[in-house]
Amino acid sequence: MNSRIRPVALVMNLLLITVLSCTTPVQLTEGNSSETVIGRVVKSDGSPACSTIVVLYPADHDPEASLSDVKIPADTTDSDGNYRIAAPDSAEDYSIVATDPQSGDRALLTGITVSGETTSAPDAVLSIPGAIRVAVPESSVGGYAYIPGTGISADVSSSGMITLDKVPAGTIPAVKYVSGTSSETLSTGIEVISGDTAVIPYPQWRYSMKAYLNTTVSGADITGDITDFPILIRLTENMFDFSQAQTHGEDLRFSDANGNHLVHEIELWDAVKNIAVIWVRVPVVFGNDDSQYIVMHWGTSGSKVSSFSNSAAVFDTLAGFQGVWHLSGSGNDTAFDATANRFHGTPFNMNLSSAVEGATGYSRYFNGKSSYITIPGSASGNLDIAQNSDYSMSLWAYADTIDTLWHALAGKGHEQYYLKLKCYANGKGTWEFVEYQDKQGWAFTEDSIPPSPGAKEWVYLTGVRSGTEQYLYINGVMVNDSTPLMAGDYPRISTDDFTIGKHARQVTIPGNEGWCYFRGKIDEVRVMSTAVKADWIRLCYMNQKAEDKLVEFR
């Protein structure tokens, strides 16, 4: 059922036949007491609003629950905008709703207390009405909402939202929700702007904060729109009061500017250290824009709420995410895959001290001798990417030292695809993205570490394969798109599991490189079945680096 206005049938019928020229007052419904409410309705320019319908409602009036034979007193204004209405019961408080039947402009007066024989109400100033879009409690089913003291109500839609239309502009004291025999107040003190919609996606949450997404040159500096993007949100005690939220952030919610729910994943929530790392999937991040924002909500009055953290919804396989390892948690904990593929990693030769501060949250430290993570069961399935396909892989790497050896960062075998830290080339350590071509050799795209030698600093690497094209990005910038081939007359091997921190097998061809253990920290490893574009890669880097250039709380 749509939002509706219900004074009473008599009022609506008389509204249809009201003469739209200015006339003397017409009493629509009489009250039962001798007390009278008088007042004046004016237009926004201060001129009298004649022939305006004025209805006097009890302050707690529920238009859905009221009986059809209940008399609601009303009047039309005269040529000077004046009205006079007899109050049914002097013991009640009232509100007044004024409606211009020609323009649809409306006004609302609340808190009218009848005292004495005549009570004068303030001028009611007509303006273009707005709307309220409000969500019902998460555990509720069906029902309706209404604005007490008016004839405005609406049913719950299939999305769990209620839209109340033709709401007078100004401060609406409350919106109430009714389901079955229960009734509760959803929100109070709602500011409605003429012609606009006030959105209340989480009415029972006490706190909210806007996170603006700055993609202009002063921010992330991207020009194109990016779809289905997981935004990193970092919380610290300098900008968030953890005592206002529940112990593990169970009450955390996100919405867009229109009140639509946004899925999120809590990677880290530490209410002792006052830090949190959250990923929020935004349907579209607009390029060259600094007005877009999302809203974070927390602090519900409910004693028990369920966490909405949902990593698989944020890193959706349908959007191309096939493996996402945040590498947070204790050092010897399972390295969980955030996607629905559940390619969870098993750490070897790691301990509690292997969990260290990372680029985005916590990361894993690899000792360069024996520690690594393997992904059991990943030899086949969505990580088994065919030669010359479209795919991307990315990670953050922090090398302890730069030496003359080879160090595998992550990948699915020396004869399939991987990211690597090579030995010195031209006096510098070199990052490399490689795809092996069956019985042809290793197609490699590489570039030296900026700046030389590049030890003990976080570097964001992205390798992209688009058919026969191959690209390497370092810190969000494309540094090489050439694909020289190191010859190798060997078959392509796709039976290795995906590994992080070394290769799945000892490398003996074309030279003896060994296991290629990495020494340092690795964070946020991702494999996608799409060839991501330059703006996507830059947005990841600008959002995830220590000095976040995308998200601004203001």
Summary of the structure (lengths in Angstrom):
residues: 554
radius of gyration: 32.0
end to end distance: 38.0
largest distance: 104.2
contacts: 1914
relative contact order: 0.10
helix: 6%
strand: 45%
